Amino acid sequence: MTPDEGPQDTVSRVPSKTTASLRSPIEVEVAERLAWLIRLRWLAVVGTLIAIAVADQVVPGTLPLGALVATTGFIAAYNLGLHFIARRLAGIPDDARRARYARRLIHFQVVLDLLCLTVLLHFAGGIDTPFWAFYVLHIIIASILLSPLSAYAYVGVAAVFYGTMVLLEFFGIIPHTHLNGMACPGHYAQWTVLLSTGSAFLATLFFSAWMATSISMRLRARDLELVRLNVELEHRADELGELNRRLQEIDEARKRFVRVAAHELRAPVAAIQSYARLILSGYVPAERQEEIITRVEQRALELLDRINDLLILSRIQEHVEKREQVNAAEVLEKVVELMRPAAEEKRLRLHVEVEPDLPPIFADREQIQHIWMNLISNAIKYTPAGGYIEVTLSHRPTSIIGSVRDSGIGIAPEDQEKIFQEFYRTEEAKQMAPHGTGLGLSIVKQIVEGLGGRIWVSSAPGKGSKFTFVLPRSDVPAPAEPAERDATDESRPPWPGG
């Protein structure tokens, strides 16, 4: 601990993020304390002059008035210089720099004050005068303004100054000013007086420093604790403000989701009701009833798909899942078996490429299945007959990478971020497949991000699309690496040899 540092135990209780920035108000206001010390010295100069005048009336012709007034004048002169220096320090904009200079100036003042006090005591009777108690005032001031180590250091400085003066008078090296009526002649030259007075002097200064520093340390600790609590409260207020903002966003998203979900569910229900009313009212001839019932079934299946998607989305948002070690290649193989008939029905070439020795991932098997089914079914749905679909699955040191590339209608740049929003469908998608929930990609994105991965799309209108997702491996402790897009991704043909 340096002489100007605060108590170490106080600082250690401050959180690491704020310790460097927290300072006790006493430390921050050290420049103001400097001005206070200068004003106090002006009072001391006036009080000393008054005391000299009173002493001259009480014991006329005893004290060397010239030396006393000259010493007091010297104190006034250097205090005036300190006043101008303090005004210049006040103009320094950097608080830390200003405090550092002010603290150095306080050290200089305390040493100079102790020296001048010793000179005044010498001319006022030396060891015979009771005014050595003013040393205590200086030690208390040093304990308040400076560190405990500095306060005890100035106890030693005061002891050296006072002891040097007493010894010089004791050995007759400098003349002793005798106070008639206040002390016996030769009193200052007795060893017993020197030892007793010196012991009382040291004990008084030491215990004064101990008491003052103890109180000062507690005050600094409380000040620093208040500052820490204030910073923590401000931090908590910011956190609460951020949480409130997020809650408002979540509430708004919930309201928007309810509105959109109600709208999306209303259309097929209204269509089913309309068809049923036509049949029940007898407006549909017998030969067309099968056609209408088929339409009702289609809208009912569409409604069921939307409800299933909403249930899946609800499970994801509520974190209702069963995670285990999953082999993504096995899940992909089963999904491809289910989807291949639909691809063959549209005369689409479905090519699957999986790297050998694929590592496992820690996930919900149904969710991984949903990722593949959604991406592959979208590729089949939005790819014209005769096109192709390429599915790949590979791995890197900390992740596995899956992709689904097609030669379908593609996605415009302005729609590529929106397609992951709930219920969003592009106009081209609506034209090619009128019935769709618009929830599939939103569910896929939430599943991928919930597993610590990410998903993106590379596409251009009329040139097909490629959806790529990255998931962390479960056999390595490192988090999923941020997969970078292949620089040649857009220029490489989406089908081998295509």
C-alpha positions as CSV (number, residue, x, y, z in Angstrom):
1,M,0.0,0.0,0.0
2,T,1.4,3.4,-1.0
3,P,1.1,6.3,1.5
4,D,-1.9,7.8,-0.4
5,E,-3.9,4.6,-0.9
6,G,-7.1,3.9,1.0
7,P,-7.7,0.9,3.2
8,Q,-7.1,-2.3,1.3
9,D,-9.9,-4.2,3.0
10,T,-12.4,-1.7,1.8
11,V,-11.4,-1.8,-1.8
12,S,-11.3,-5.6,-1.8
13,R,-15.1,-5.7,-1.2
14,V,-15.9,-3.8,-4.3
15,P,-16.9,-5.9,-7.4
16,S,-14.0,-6.4,-9.8
17,K,-15.8,-4.6,-12.6
18,T,-16.1,-1.4,-10.6
19,T,-13.1,-1.5,-8.3
20,A,-10.9,0.4,-10.7
21,S,-13.5,3.2,-11.2
22,L,-14.6,3.6,-7.6
23,R,-13.0,6.2,-5.4
24,S,-14.0,7.5,-2.0
25,P,-15.6,10.9,-2.0
26,I,-12.8,12.1,0.2
27,E,-10.3,11.1,-2.5
28,V,-12.4,12.7,-5.2
29,E,-12.6,16.0,-3.2
30,V,-9.0,16.2,-2.3
31,A,-8.6,19.4,-4.3
32,E,-11.4,21.0,-2.4
33,R,-9.7,19.9,0.9
34,L,-6.6,21.7,-0.3
35,A,-8.5,25.0,-0.5
36,W,-10.0,24.2,3.0
37,L,-6.5,23.8,4.4
38,I,-5.4,27.1,3.0
39,R,-8.4,28.9,4.5
40,L,-7.7,27.2,7.8
41,R,-4.2,28.5,7.7
42,W,-5.4,32.1,7.3
43,L,-7.3,31.6,10.5
44,A,-4.2,30.3,12.1
45,V,-2.2,33.3,11.0
46,V,-4.8,35.7,12.5
47,G,-5.0,33.7,15.7
48,T,-1.2,33.6,16.1
49,L,-1.0,37.4,15.7
50,I,-3.7,37.8,18.3
51,A,-2.0,35.4,20.7
52,I,1.3,37.2,20.3
53,A,-0.4,40.5,21.2
54,V,-2.1,39.0,24.2
55,A,1.2,37.3,25.4
56,D,3.0,40.6,25.1
57,Q,0.5,42.2,27.4
58,V,0.6,39.3,29.9
59,V,4.4,38.9,30.0
60,P,5.7,42.2,28.5
61,G,9.3,42.2,27.2
62,T,9.7,38.4,27.5
63,L,8.9,37.1,24.0
64,P,11.0,38.0,20.9
65,L,8.1,39.8,19.1
66,G,10.1,40.4,16.0
67,A,11.0,36.8,15.4
68,L,7.5,35.7,16.2
69,V,5.9,38.2,13.8
70,A,8.5,37.4,11.1
71,T,7.7,33.7,11.4
72,T,4.0,34.4,11.2
73,G,4.5,36.7,8.2
74,F,6.5,33.9,6.5
75,I,3.5,31.6,7.1
76,A,1.2,34.2,5.5
77,A,3.5,34.6,2.6
78,Y,3.7,30.9,1.6
79,N,0.0,30.5,2.3
80,L,-0.6,33.3,-0.3
81,G,1.6,31.4,-2.8
82,L,-0.3,28.2,-2.1
83,H,-3.6,30.0,-2.7
84,F,-2.5,31.0,-6.2
85,I,-1.2,27.4,-6.9
86,A,-4.5,26.0,-5.7
87,R,-6.4,28.2,-8.1
88,R,-4.3,27.0,-11.0
89,L,-4.8,23.4,-9.9
90,A,-8.6,24.0,-10.0
91,G,-8.3,24.7,-13.7
92,I,-7.0,21.2,-14.5
93,P,-9.8,19.3,-16.2
94,D,-8.5,15.8,-15.4
95,D,-9.8,14.9,-11.9
96,A,-7.2,12.2,-11.3
97,R,-4.3,14.5,-12.3
98,R,-5.7,17.4,-10.2
99,A,-6.1,15.1,-7.2
100,R,-2.6,13.8,-7.6
101,Y,-1.1,17.3,-7.6
102,A,-3.3,18.5,-4.8
103,R,-2.2,15.6,-2.6
104,R,1.5,16.4,-3.2
105,L,0.8,20.0,-2.3
106,I,-0.9,18.9,1.0
107,H,2.2,16.9,1.9
108,F,4.3,19.9,1.3
109,Q,2.1,22.1,3.4
110,V,2.0,19.7,6.3
111,V,5.8,19.5,6.5
112,L,6.1,23.3,6.2
113,D,3.5,23.8,8.8
114,L,5.2,21.5,11.3
115,L,8.5,23.2,10.7
116,C,7.0,26.7,11.2
117,L,5.1,25.5,14.3
118,T,8.4,24.3,15.7
119,V,10.1,27.7,15.1
120,L,7.1,29.5,16.7
121,L,7.3,27.2,19.8
122,H,11.1,27.8,20.1
123,F,10.5,31.6,20.3
124,A,7.5,31.1,22.5
125,G,9.3,29.2,25.3
126,G,10.3,25.9,23.8
127,I,9.6,22.9,26.1
128,D,8.1,25.3,28.7
129,T,5.1,26.4,26.4
130,P,2.0,24.3,26.4
131,F,1.3,25.2,22.8
132,W,3.0,22.0,21.6
133,A,-0.6,20.7,21.6
134,F,-1.0,22.3,18.1
135,Y,1.1,19.4,16.8
136,V,-2.0,17.3,17.5
137,L,-4.1,19.5,15.3
138,H,-1.7,19.0,12.4
139,I,-1.6,15.2,12.9
140,I,-5.5,15.0,12.9
141,I,-5.6,17.1,9.7
142,A,-3.1,14.7,8.1
143,S,-5.1,11.7,9.2
144,I,-8.2,13.2,7.6
145,L,-6.7,14.3,4.3
146,L,-4.1,11.6,3.8
147,S,-3.6,7.9,4.3
148,P,-3.0,6.2,7.7
149,L,0.7,5.5,6.7
150,S,1.2,9.2,6.0
151,A,-0.4,10.2,9.3
152,Y,2.0,8.0,11.3
153,A,4.9,9.3,9.1
154,Y,4.0,12.8,10.2
155,V,4.0,11.7,13.8
156,G,7.6,10.8,13.3
157,V,8.3,14.2,11.5
158,A,6.8,16.1,14.3
159,A,8.7,14.1,16.9
160,V,12.0,14.8,15.0
161,F,11.3,18.6,14.7
162,Y,10.2,19.0,18.3
163,G,12.9,16.7,19.7
164,T,15.6,18.6,17.7
165,M,14.4,21.9,19.1
166,V,14.3,20.6,22.7
167,L,17.7,19.0,22.5
168,L,19.3,22.1,20.9
169,E,18.0,24.2,23.7
170,F,19.0,21.6,26.3
171,F,22.6,21.6,25.1
172,G,22.7,25.4,24.7
173,I,23.2,25.3,21.0
174,I,20.3,27.7,20.5
175,P,19.1,30.2,23.2
176,H,16.1,29.3,25.2
177,T,13.3,31.8,25.7
178,H,12.3,31.8,29.4
179,L,8.7,32.5,30.3
180,N,8.7,34.5,33.5
181,G,6.0,33.2,35.9
182,M,5.2,30.1,33.8
183,A,8.3,27.9,34.4
184,C,11.3,27.8,36.8
185,P,14.6,28.9,35.4
186,G,16.6,26.0,34.1
187,H,13.5,23.9,33.8
188,Y,14.2,23.2,30.2
189,A,17.7,21.8,31.0
190,Q,16.5,19.0,33.3
191,W,16.6,15.4,32.0
192,T,13.5,14.4,33.9
193,V,11.5,17.3,32.3
194,L,12.8,16.4,28.9
195,L,12.0,12.7,29.2
196,S,8.6,13.2,30.8
197,T,7.5,15.9,28.4
198,G,8.9,14.0,25.4
199,S,7.1,10.8,26.4
200,A,3.8,12.7,26.8
201,F,4.4,14.4,23.5
202,L,5.0,11.1,21.6
203,A,2.1,9.3,23.3
204,T,-0.3,12.1,22.6
205,L,0.7,12.3,18.9
206,F,0.6,8.6,18.4
207,F,-2.8,8.1,20.0
208,S,-4.2,11.1,18.2
209,A,-3.0,9.6,14.9
210,W,-4.4,6.2,15.9
211,M,-7.9,7.6,16.8
212,A,-8.1,9.9,13.8
213,T,-7.0,7.3,11.3
214,S,-9.3,4.7,12.8
215,I,-12.3,7.1,12.4
216,S,-11.1,8.3,9.0
217,M,-10.6,4.7,7.7
218,R,-14.2,3.8,8.8
219,L,-15.6,6.9,7.1
220,R,-13.7,6.1,4.0
221,A,-14.9,2.5,4.1
222,R,-18.5,3.7,4.5
223,D,-18.1,6.3,1.7
224,L,-16.6,3.7,-0.6
225,E,-19.4,1.3,0.3
226,L,-22.0,3.9,-0.5
227,V,-20.4,4.7,-3.8
228,R,-20.3,1.0,-4.6
229,L,-23.9,0.5,-3.6
230,N,-24.8,3.6,-5.7
231,V,-23.0,2.2,-8.8
232,E,-24.6,-1.2,-8.2
233,L,-28.1,0.4,-7.9
234,E,-27.5,2.3,-11.1
235,H,-26.4,-1.0,-12.7
236,R,-29.5,-2.8,-11.4
237,A,-31.7,0.1,-12.6
238,D,-30.2,-0.3,-16.1
239,E,-30.8,-4.0,-15.9
240,L,-34.4,-3.5,-14.8
241,G,-34.8,-1.0,-17.6
242,E,-33.5,-3.4,-20.1
243,L,-35.7,-6.2,-18.7
244,N,-38.7,-4.0,-18.8
245,R,-37.9,-3.1,-22.4
246,R,-37.5,-6.8,-23.3
247,L,-40.8,-7.6,-21.5
248,Q,-42.6,-5.0,-23.5
249,E,-41.1,-6.4,-26.7
250,I,-42.1,-9.9,-25.7
251,D,-45.6,-8.7,-24.8
252,E,-45.9,-6.9,-28.1
253,A,-44.6,-10.0,-30.0
254,R,-47.1,-12.2,-28.1
255,K,-50.0,-9.9,-29.0
256,R,-48.8,-9.8,-32.6
257,F,-48.5,-13.6,-32.7
258,V,-52.0,-14.0,-31.3
259,R,-53.4,-11.7,-33.9
260,V,-51.6,-13.3,-36.8
261,A,-52.3,-16.9,-35.5
262,A,-56.0,-16.1,-35.2
263,H,-56.0,-14.6,-38.7
264,E,-54.2,-17.6,-40.2
265,L,-56.5,-20.1,-38.4
266,R,-59.6,-18.2,-39.3
267,A,-59.2,-18.6,-43.0
268,P,-59.4,-22.4,-43.2
269,V,-62.1,-22.6,-40.5
270,A,-64.2,-20.1,-42.4
271,A,-63.7,-22.1,-45.6
272,I,-64.7,-25.3,-43.9
273,Q,-67.8,-23.6,-42.4
274,S,-68.7,-22.2,-45.8
275,Y,-68.5,-25.5,-47.5
276,A,-70.5,-27.2,-44.8
277,R,-73.2,-24.6,-45.0
278,L,-73.5,-25.1,-48.7
279,I,-73.9,-28.8,-48.3
280,L,-76.3,-28.6,-45.4
281,S,-78.4,-25.9,-47.2
282,G,-78.8,-28.2,-50.2
283,Y,-77.1,-25.8,-52.6
284,V,-74.6,-28.4,-53.7
285,P,-75.8,-31.0,-56.2
286,A,-75.1,-34.6,-55.4
287,E,-72.6,-35.0,-58.2
288,R,-70.5,-32.1,-56.7
289,Q,-70.7,-33.1,-53.0
290,E,-67.6,-35.4,-53.3
291,E,-65.6,-32.4,-54.8
292,I,-66.7,-30.1,-52.0
293,I,-66.0,-32.7,-49.3
294,T,-62.5,-33.1,-50.8
295,R,-61.9,-29.4,-50.5
296,V,-63.2,-29.5,-46.9
297,E,-60.7,-32.2,-46.2
298,Q,-57.9,-30.2,-47.8
299,R,-58.7,-27.1,-45.7
300,A,-59.0,-29.3,-42.6
301,L,-55.6,-30.8,-43.3
302,E,-54.2,-27.3,-43.8
303,L,-55.7,-26.3,-40.5
304,L,-54.2,-29.3,-38.8
305,D,-50.8,-28.5,-40.2
306,R,-51.0,-25.0,-38.8
307,I,-52.1,-26.3,-35.4
308,N,-49.3,-28.9,-35.4
309,D,-46.8,-26.1,-36.2
310,L,-48.1,-23.9,-33.4
311,L,-47.8,-26.8,-31.0
312,I,-44.2,-27.4,-32.1
313,L,-43.4,-23.7,-31.7
314,S,-45.0,-23.7,-28.3
315,R,-42.9,-26.7,-27.2
316,I,-39.7,-25.0,-28.4
317,Q,-40.5,-21.7,-26.6
318,E,-41.4,-23.5,-23.4
319,H,-38.2,-25.6,-23.7
320,V,-40.2,-28.9,-23.5
321,E,-37.6,-31.2,-25.1
322,K,-35.8,-34.5,-24.5
323,R,-32.2,-34.1,-25.4
324,E,-29.9,-37.1,-26.0
325,Q,-27.0,-38.1,-28.2
326,V,-28.4,-37.9,-31.7
327,N,-26.8,-39.2,-34.9
328,A,-27.9,-36.5,-37.4
329,A,-27.1,-38.8,-40.4
330,E,-29.5,-41.5,-39.2
331,V,-32.3,-38.9,-38.7
332,L,-31.5,-37.5,-42.2
333,E,-31.7,-41.0,-43.8
334,K,-35.2,-41.7,-42.3
335,V,-36.4,-38.2,-43.4
336,V,-35.2,-38.8,-47.0
337,E,-37.0,-42.1,-47.1
338,L,-40.2,-40.4,-46.2
339,M,-39.7,-37.4,-48.6
340,R,-38.3,-39.3,-51.7
341,P,-41.7,-40.4,-53.0
342,A,-42.9,-36.7,-53.1
343,A,-39.7,-35.7,-54.9
344,E,-40.1,-38.6,-57.4
345,E,-43.7,-37.6,-58.0
346,K,-42.5,-34.2,-59.2
347,R,-39.6,-35.8,-61.1
348,L,-37.0,-34.1,-58.9
349,R,-33.5,-35.5,-58.6
350,L,-32.8,-35.9,-54.8
351,H,-29.1,-36.3,-54.1
352,V,-27.8,-36.9,-50.5
353,E,-24.2,-36.7,-49.5
354,V,-23.1,-37.5,-45.9
355,E,-19.5,-37.5,-44.7
356,P,-18.4,-40.8,-43.0
357,D,-17.8,-41.0,-39.2
358,L,-20.2,-38.2,-38.4
359,P,-19.9,-37.2,-34.7
360,P,-23.1,-37.0,-32.6
361,I,-24.9,-33.9,-31.3
362,F,-26.8,-33.4,-28.1
363,A,-30.3,-32.6,-29.1
364,D,-34.0,-33.6,-29.3
365,R,-34.3,-36.2,-32.0
366,E,-37.8,-35.0,-33.0
367,Q,-36.4,-31.4,-33.4
368,I,-33.6,-32.6,-35.7
369,Q,-36.1,-34.5,-37.7
370,H,-38.3,-31.4,-38.0
371,I,-35.3,-29.4,-39.3
372,W,-34.6,-31.8,-42.1
373,M,-38.3,-32.4,-42.9
374,N,-39.0,-28.6,-43.2
375,L,-36.0,-27.8,-45.3
376,I,-36.4,-30.7,-47.7
377,S,-40.2,-30.4,-48.0
378,N,-39.8,-26.7,-48.8
379,A,-37.2,-27.5,-51.4
380,I,-39.6,-30.0,-53.0
381,K,-42.6,-27.6,-52.7
382,Y,-40.9,-24.6,-54.3
383,T,-38.8,-26.4,-57.0
384,P,-40.5,-26.8,-60.4
385,A,-40.8,-30.3,-61.9
386,G,-37.6,-31.7,-63.4
387,G,-35.4,-29.8,-61.0
388,Y,-32.9,-31.1,-58.4
389,I,-32.3,-31.0,-54.7
390,E,-28.9,-31.6,-53.0
391,V,-28.7,-32.4,-49.3
392,T,-25.3,-32.5,-47.6
393,L,-24.1,-33.2,-44.1
394,S,-20.5,-32.7,-43.0
395,H,-18.5,-31.9,-39.9
396,R,-15.7,-29.6,-38.6
397,P,-13.6,-29.8,-35.4
398,T,-16.4,-28.4,-33.2
399,S,-19.6,-28.6,-35.3
400,I,-21.6,-30.4,-37.9
401,I,-22.9,-28.6,-41.0
402,G,-26.1,-29.4,-42.8
403,S,-27.4,-27.9,-46.0
404,V,-30.3,-28.2,-48.5
405,R,-29.8,-26.8,-52.0
406,D,-32.4,-26.6,-54.7
407,S,-33.0,-25.2,-58.2
408,G,-36.3,-23.7,-57.2
409,I,-37.9,-20.2,-57.5
410,G,-35.3,-18.6,-55.2
411,I,-35.7,-15.8,-52.7
412,A,-35.2,-12.0,-53.3
413,P,-32.5,-10.4,-51.1
414,E,-35.1,-8.2,-49.3
415,D,-37.0,-11.3,-48.3
416,Q,-34.1,-13.4,-47.1
417,E,-34.2,-12.1,-43.5
418,K,-38.0,-12.0,-43.3
419,I,-38.6,-15.7,-44.2
420,F,-37.5,-16.7,-40.7
421,Q,-40.3,-14.6,-39.2
422,E,-43.5,-16.3,-38.0
423,F,-46.2,-16.5,-40.6
424,Y,-44.1,-14.8,-43.3
425,R,-44.3,-16.1,-46.9
426,T,-43.0,-14.4,-50.0
427,E,-45.4,-13.5,-52.8
428,E,-43.7,-16.0,-55.1
429,A,-44.1,-18.8,-52.5
430,K,-47.8,-17.9,-52.2
431,Q,-48.3,-18.1,-56.0
432,M,-46.5,-21.5,-56.3
433,A,-48.1,-23.0,-53.1
434,P,-51.1,-21.1,-52.0
435,H,-51.6,-23.1,-48.8
436,G,-48.8,-22.8,-46.2
437,T,-48.5,-21.9,-42.6
438,G,-45.4,-19.6,-42.8
439,L,-44.2,-21.1,-39.5
440,G,-41.8,-23.8,-40.7
441,L,-38.6,-21.7,-41.1
442,S,-39.3,-19.8,-37.9
443,I,-39.5,-23.1,-36.1
444,V,-36.3,-24.3,-37.7
445,K,-34.5,-21.1,-36.7
446,Q,-35.6,-21.3,-33.1
447,I,-34.6,-25.0,-32.9
448,V,-31.1,-24.3,-34.4
449,E,-30.5,-21.3,-32.1
450,G,-31.8,-23.1,-29.1
451,L,-29.2,-25.8,-29.7
452,G,-26.4,-23.2,-29.8
453,G,-26.2,-23.0,-33.6
454,R,-27.2,-20.7,-36.4
455,I,-28.9,-20.9,-39.8
456,W,-28.7,-18.7,-43.0
457,V,-29.8,-18.8,-46.6
458,S,-28.0,-18.1,-49.8
459,S,-30.4,-17.4,-52.7
460,A,-31.3,-15.4,-55.8
461,P,-34.6,-15.2,-57.6
462,G,-34.9,-17.9,-60.3
463,K,-31.6,-19.5,-59.3
464,G,-32.6,-21.7,-56.4
465,S,-31.8,-21.5,-52.7
466,K,-29.4,-23.0,-50.2
467,F,-30.2,-23.3,-46.5
468,T,-27.2,-24.0,-44.3
469,F,-27.3,-24.7,-40.5
470,V,-24.5,-25.3,-38.0
471,L,-24.9,-27.2,-34.8
472,P,-22.3,-27.9,-32.0
473,R,-20.8,-31.4,-31.7
474,S,-21.4,-33.1,-28.3
475,D,-18.0,-34.9,-28.3
476,V,-15.9,-31.7,-27.9
477,P,-16.1,-29.1,-25.1
478,A,-15.6,-26.1,-27.3
479,P,-18.6,-24.1,-28.4
480,A,-19.8,-24.3,-32.0
481,E,-17.5,-22.4,-34.2
482,P,-19.0,-19.6,-36.3
483,A,-19.2,-21.2,-39.7
484,E,-18.1,-18.9,-42.4
485,R,-19.9,-19.0,-45.8
486,D,-17.9,-20.4,-48.6
487,A,-16.5,-17.6,-50.7
488,T,-17.4,-19.6,-53.8
489,D,-20.8,-20.7,-52.5
490,E,-22.9,-18.7,-55.0
491,S,-20.7,-19.4,-58.0
492,R,-20.5,-23.2,-57.5
493,P,-23.1,-25.2,-59.4
494,P,-25.7,-26.5,-56.9
495,W,-25.7,-30.0,-58.5
496,P,-22.6,-32.1,-59.2
497,G,-21.8,-31.5,-62.8
498,G,-24.8,-29.3,-63.3
